[in-house]
Amino acid sequence: MDRKTFIKKTTGALLVVIPAYSILSCSGDDSANGDPNIDPSSRDCAANGANAISISSNHGHTLTVPKVDIDAGAEKEYSIQGGSGHNHKVKLTASNFASLRGNNQITIESTTGGAHRHDVTVACA
């Protein structure tokens, strides 16, 4: 095989392998940094803020929403990179913050990156 053919085949293989690796690296782990087992009646966003209790196909992403942001209620974008090797963002709207102030959990969709996205469930801590 000559050099030109080798480079073409190697480049073609990389164009297939890299996206496939990104997709496969998303595990089936939906865990996050918040405790999903806390009794819902004891959750209090005004006192404790909020955390992601579930992130679909998680591989190191986390989200913490400070109580000061919940009090302010203004639309805000958060990074959920956490310990992952790449970043996604989620945007909480004024309506999302109103739900959290009422101690209700919300589910929002992250931005797409690395050919995937995540559903992020946020609940009061």
C-alpha positions in Angstrom: 0.0 0.0 0.0 1.4 3.4 -0.9 1.5 6.4 1.4 -1.5 8.2 -0.2 -3.8 5.1 0.1 -2.7 4.6 3.7 -3.5 8.2 4.7 -6.9 8.0 3.0 -7.8 4.7 4.7 -6.6 6.0 8.1 -8.5 9.2 7.8 -11.7 7.3 6.8 -11.3 5.0 9.7 -10.9 7.9 12.1 -14.0 9.6 10.8 -16.0 6.4 11.8 -14.2 5.5 15.0 -14.2 8.9 16.8 -18.0 9.6 16.6 -18.7 5.9 17.5 -16.4 6.2 20.5 -18.2 9.4 21.6 -21.6 7.7 21.4 -20.4 4.5 23.1 -18.7 6.4 25.9 -22.1 7.5 27.2 -22.8 4.9 29.8 -26.3 3.9 31.0 -25.6 5.5 34.4 -28.2 8.2 35.2 -26.6 9.2 38.6 -25.7 12.7 39.4 -24.5 14.7 42.4 -27.8 15.0 44.2 -29.3 12.3 46.4 -32.4 11.0 44.6 -33.4 9.1 47.8 -34.1 12.2 49.9 -37.8 12.3 51.0 -39.4 14.8 48.7 -41.3 16.4 51.6 -38.0 17.3 53.3 -36.5 19.0 50.2 -36.1 22.8 50.5 -34.7 24.9 47.6 -34.9 28.2 49.5 -32.7 26.8 52.3 -30.5 24.4 50.4 -30.5 25.2 46.7 -30.8 22.3 44.2 -28.8 19.6 42.5 -29.2 17.3 39.5 -30.5 14.1 41.0 -30.5 12.3 37.6 -28.6 12.9 34.3 -29.4 10.5 31.6 -26.5 8.4 30.2 -24.3 10.2 32.7 -20.5 10.0 32.5 -19.3 12.5 35.1 -21.6 15.4 34.6 -22.9 17.3 37.6 -25.1 20.4 38.3 -25.5 22.4 41.5 -28.0 25.4 41.5 -27.2 27.8 44.4 -30.1 29.0 46.5 -29.3 32.6 45.6 -30.0 31.8 41.9 -33.3 30.2 42.9 -34.2 33.3 44.9 -33.3 35.6 42.0 -35.4 33.6 39.5 -33.6 35.1 36.5 -32.9 32.9 33.5 -29.4 31.4 33.8 -27.2 29.0 31.9 -25.1 26.4 33.8 -22.2 24.2 32.7 -22.7 20.5 33.7 -19.1 19.4 32.8 -18.3 18.1 36.2 -15.7 15.3 35.9 -16.5 14.6 32.3 -14.0 15.3 29.5 -16.4 17.5 27.7 -19.0 20.1 28.5 -22.8 20.5 28.0 -24.9 23.4 29.2 -28.4 23.7 30.6 -30.6 26.8 30.7 -33.0 27.3 33.6 -35.8 29.7 32.8 -37.7 31.9 35.2 -40.5 29.3 35.1 -38.0 26.6 36.1 -36.9 28.7 39.0 -40.5 29.2 40.1 -41.0 25.5 40.1 -37.9 25.0 42.2 -39.1 27.7 44.6 -42.2 25.6 45.0 -40.0 22.7 45.9 -40.9 20.9 42.7 -38.4 19.0 40.6 -37.8 19.9 36.9 -36.3 18.1 33.9 -34.4 20.0 31.3 -32.5 19.0 28.2 -28.8 19.8 27.8 -27.1 21.2 24.8 -25.7 18.6 22.3 -22.0 17.9 22.3 -20.0 14.9 21.2 -23.0 13.7 19.2 -25.2 13.3 22.3 -27.2 15.2 24.9 -28.6 14.6 28.4 -31.9 14.9 30.2 -31.1 16.6 33.5 -33.6 16.2 36.5 -33.0 18.9 39.1 -34.6 18.7 42.6 -34.2 20.7 45.8 -31.5 19.5 48.1 
